[in-house]
Amino acid sequence: MDRLSNTVRPYAWGSTTAIPELLGIAPTGEPQAEMWMGAHPGAPSRLTRATGTKEAGPEQPLTDVIAADPERELGRATVEKFGPRLPFLLKLLAAGAPLSLQVHPDLAQAKQGYEDEERRSVPIDAPHRTYKDANHKPELICALTPFAGLCGFRRPTEAAEAMAALGVDSLKPYVDLLGAHPEEAALREVLTAILSADPTETAETVNLAAAAAERLGGAHAPYARIAHHFPGDPGVIAAMLLNYVELQPGEALFLGAGVPHAYLDGLGVEIMANSDNVLRCGLTPKHIDVPELLRIVRFEATDPGVLRPEASPSGEELYETPVDEFRLSRFDLSPGADPVDLTRDTPQILLCTAGAPKAGTLGLTPGASVFVPSGEKAEVSGTGTLFRATVVA
């Protein structure tokens, strides 16, 4: 197995302290939003590998290591199912401010959208480009600290009650729409109206709603905090259509295709299919493709479905999800316990989040990670918490 060197992304919404505290290093004062572990071409992990009796050479990107011998690194079954690439990206995610309100396409929608933009010669780096690749982007977030987010539509009647309680006259048309139609039609019409409204009028409505939410507090307090970061943004009103969720450490959320969501605050382990396809609904200065967004969103009220891991006799605690591109589990290693064999015929990334366990002969500290090629011996021991990311192949 190989110790990984990973890139921290300084997105503006990132916490300035959460990742440094986990790593045990001094904050820089700049936001540190995500630490990426994997083979995403935008910021691949790096490793140093010894070959045979030779000393280890210089660091090389994991993308290059996999490209040199995909079957050795990933295993034949993984390559046959997903192609010669690592199909997941593992992250530490530290939100100090809300991320954009967003949704992801399913696989068929991603392929269709990507091919359409390629056919129209939309530059891949154009601000108005929606589909960066032809893959879907299901994801799972597991809380390491108390973690707040928005996930899926709540029932229209609940959203209507929350808006009505603010006493803002310009919200009344949305309240009326939410109560006048079947569920799917109500959610579609209101989100369409929010995103299509006059920006100046919307900004005034958002500011009035934010002031009212600040006064009311309680269940309305999250929307006041969102508006503090995005004054006048229509996404503040759209956020009121969604379920507000607070995860405790160890709890997780799965975000499937078409489900609108946003992370608001906290530190977690995130895993996703290796894709950059995001359609934004608000809480962002970036491009919002309203017609395409409305085509992708699933307009149905859902329970956010907080996940708690299923324990097995081996000590593995698995977060069950309906996708094959990733499989996330957790191990809490106890003092004096026997080593645990994690060998699999699929590629793995092991991430330490607490304690000082060992992966093979490699000592780990919080934030440290290793890549385990398919079929390589992977034994862990010592004391601490490890997350295991792999695939279903």
Secondary structure, DSSP 8 states (H G I E B T S, - for coil): -EEEE-EEE--TTB-SSHHHHHHT----SS---EEEEE--TTS--EE----TTS---S-EEHHHHHHH-HHHHH-HHHHHHH-SS--EEEEEEEESS---EEE---HHHHHHHHHHHHHTT--TT-TT---SSS----EEEEESS-EEEEEEE--HHHHHHHHHHTT-GGGHHHHHHHHHS-HHHHHHHHHHHHHHS-HHHHHHHHHHHHHHHHHH-GGGHHHHHHHHHSTT-THHHHHTTEEEEEE-TT-EEEE-TT--EEEEEEEEEEEEES----EEEESSSS---HHHHHHH----B-----B--EE-TTS-EEE--S-SS-EEEEEEE-TT---EE---SS-EEEEEEEE--EETTEE--TT-EEEE-TT---EEESSEEEEEEE---
